[in-house]
Amino acid sequence: MVLGMPSGSEDMSGECMITKREQELIAILLGSDSWMKGSVLAGMLGCGSRTLQAEIAVVNKMLSKHSRTMKIASNNRLGYRLEGS
């Protein structure tokens, strides 16, 4: 994984690279045992809610390539959590 590349980019070998913010997102969700509101996550990451949603989509796409069970689940009322970890 390479830092500093545009979100969801692939290197020459076709491996998906992950940004620092995407790494932080995963780390935050791994450290939480409950749902996290999008506004709280966005604040922790220093981004807006739409950016957060885009980052989650990228991470979920990457996870789907490497794991059939792990994903960031979303719920309109509860927020986000990492499932299958």
C-alpha positions as CSV (number, residue, x, y, z in Angstrom):
1,M,0.0,0.0,0.0
2,V,1.3,3.4,-0.9
3,L,0.4,6.7,0.8
4,G,-0.1,10.0,-1.0
5,M,-1.8,8.6,-4.1
6,P,-5.2,9.7,-5.2
7,S,-8.0,7.7,-3.5
8,G,-8.6,4.3,-5.1
9,S,-5.5,4.5,-7.3
10,E,-3.7,1.4,-8.5
11,D,0.0,1.0,-8.9
12,M,1.7,-0.6,-11.9
13,S,1.1,-4.1,-10.6
14,G,-2.7,-3.4,-10.3
15,E,-2.5,-3.3,-6.5
16,C,-4.9,-0.9,-4.9
17,M,-3.3,1.9,-2.9
18,I,-4.8,3.4,0.2
19,T,-4.5,7.0,1.3
20,K,-3.5,8.1,4.8
21,R,-7.1,9.2,5.5
22,E,-8.4,5.8,4.4
23,Q,-5.9,4.2,6.7
24,E,-7.1,6.4,9.6
25,L,-10.7,5.6,8.8
26,I,-10.1,1.9,9.0
27,A,-8.0,2.3,12.2
28,I,-10.8,4.4,13.9
29,L,-13.5,1.8,13.0
30,L,-11.3,-1.1,14.1
31,G,-10.9,0.6,17.5
32,S,-14.6,1.1,17.9
33,D,-16.9,-1.6,19.2
34,S,-20.1,0.4,18.2
35,W,-21.6,2.4,15.4
36,M,-20.0,5.8,14.8
37,K,-22.0,8.8,13.4
38,G,-20.8,10.1,10.1
39,S,-20.4,13.6,11.5
40,V,-18.1,12.3,14.3
41,L,-16.0,10.3,11.8
42,A,-15.8,13.3,9.4
43,G,-14.7,15.5,12.3
44,M,-12.0,13.1,13.4
45,L,-10.7,12.8,9.9
46,G,-10.9,16.5,9.1
47,C,-13.2,16.1,6.1
48,G,-16.8,16.7,5.1
49,S,-19.6,14.2,5.1
50,R,-19.5,13.8,1.3
51,T,-15.8,13.2,1.3
52,L,-16.3,10.6,4.1
53,Q,-18.9,8.8,2.0
54,A,-16.6,8.8,-1.0
55,E,-13.7,7.4,1.2
56,I,-16.0,4.7,2.6
57,A,-17.0,3.7,-0.9
58,V,-13.3,3.4,-2.0
59,V,-12.4,1.4,1.1
60,N,-15.4,-0.9,0.6
61,K,-14.4,-1.5,-3.0
62,M,-10.9,-2.4,-1.9
63,L,-12.1,-4.6,0.9
64,S,-14.4,-6.5,-1.5
65,K,-11.4,-7.4,-3.6
66,H,-9.5,-8.8,-0.6
67,S,-12.2,-10.1,1.7
68,R,-15.6,-11.5,1.2
69,T,-16.8,-10.7,4.8
70,M,-15.2,-7.4,5.8
71,K,-16.9,-4.1,4.9
72,I,-17.8,-0.8,6.4
73,A,-21.6,-1.1,7.0
74,S,-23.7,2.0,7.0
75,N,-27.0,2.8,8.7
76,N,-28.8,6.2,8.2
77,R,-29.7,6.4,11.9
78,L,-26.7,4.8,13.5
79,G,-23.8,5.7,11.3
80,Y,-20.9,3.4,10.3
81,R,-19.1,0.4,11.7
82,L,-16.6,-2.2,10.4
83,E,-18.2,-5.6,10.0
84,G,-16.5,-9.0,9.5
85,S,-13.3,-8.1,11.3
